[in-house]
Amino acid sequence: MDEEVAALSRAADRDSLFMQAELAQPGSASVTVRVRNLSPGGMLAEGKVTVAQGAAIEVNLRNIGPVAGRVIWVGEGKFGIAFDRAIDPQAVRRQVVLQSDLPPHLRRTGLERGPLYRRR
């Protein structure tokens, strides 16, 4: 019964998404994997990569950078990773927009005061 409660609790903390990340294993080149769900303590990944249960890995997550962890289970084309440190899953979802990515008419010069919109 306690295992069922723990499983439901873990599921509630997960953030379902579909994005890519780079996975590195010691002695191997990094590969791109799909992140299916993400929580502060780990993730479910999918990809054409061979990983062993218990293997040390490093995942490069957008807006966070490299996060060390271990493979805790392996299934058919999918595997679970437990991170060595907690992360902020919402930070991974945030889209970072650089000033250079904006069209010229939306860029701020730094001389403006207040918000970007104009009052009528």
Salt bridges, closest charged atoms under 4 A:
ASP15 OD2 - ARG93 NE 2.70
GLU46 OE1 - ARG34 NE 3.09
GLU46 OE1 - ARG36 NH2 2.63
ASP88 OD2 - ARG94 NH2 3.71
GLU112 OE1 - ARG108 NE 3.95
